[in-house]
């Protein structure tokens, strides 16, 4: 994992609903993305080691659900506003 340590906020991206992130949030999101990459590597290795014996449907489901979980983890940090995820 590569983390750049600075003591400032990062400006909001030009995406509606997203706000500025502080260094702790950026570091946390970088950790999440690094873990996502590690999991992707493990899943790829599973397919190679199984040499076609792993059920492709289950592998696809695992990949899809993990991808969704990591996306939600990033959203939990970034806390975008104005979308379907907003709570009244």
N, C-alpha and C positions, 0 to 999 in steps of 0.2 A: 504494500500500500504506500502510496506517495501522498504525503500531507505537507502542505506549505503552511508554515506557522507565521501568521501575522496577527496584528491586533486591531483590525479594522473590519467594518461591515462591508459586505459585497452589495453592489447596487441590485435593485430588482431587475430580473430579466425582462425583456420586452414582450412578456406574455401576460395577458389579462388575468388578474386574480393573484398573481405572485408578488410577494414583497421581498424586501432586502433580507439577506441572511447574514447572521453574525458568524464569527470564526468557528464557534462551537458547533453550529448547525452545519456549516460546510464540512468540518472534520467528520461529523457523524454521517452525513450523506456519503462522503468518500469511503467511510468504513462499510456502509451498506453496499455500495457499488462494488467494493473489493470482494466482499463476501458473495455477492451475486456472481461475480466472475469465477470465484473458487467453486461454487456449486455447479456452474455450467461446465467447468472442467471435469468435475466428478461425474456428472451425468454423461458426458462424452466418453469418459474412460469406461463407464459401465457398459455402454453400447459396444465398445471395442472388445472388452473382456468377455462379454456375453456371446460375441460372435453370432448374433442373430437369434440367440436363445431367449433373450429378454423380450417380453411382450411389448411391442412397439406402441400399442395403445396406452399401456400404463406409463411408459416412458414419456409419451407425449403429454399425458395428463399431468404427470409430475412436473415436467418442464413448464407447462402452462400455469399451473397453480403456484409454483415457486416464482415465476415471473410476475404474476399478479401480486403475490405477497410482498416481493421486493418493491414493486411500484407503490403499494400502499404504505410501506415503511418509509419510503422517500416522501410521500405526501404527508405523512404524520410529522415529519421534520419541517417541511416547507410550508405546510398549512395553507394551501391555496384557498382563496375565497371566491364566491360567486358561482360555484358549480353545483352539481347535483349532490355532492358530498356535504354541503352546508347543512348544519342542523339548526332548526328554528330556536 
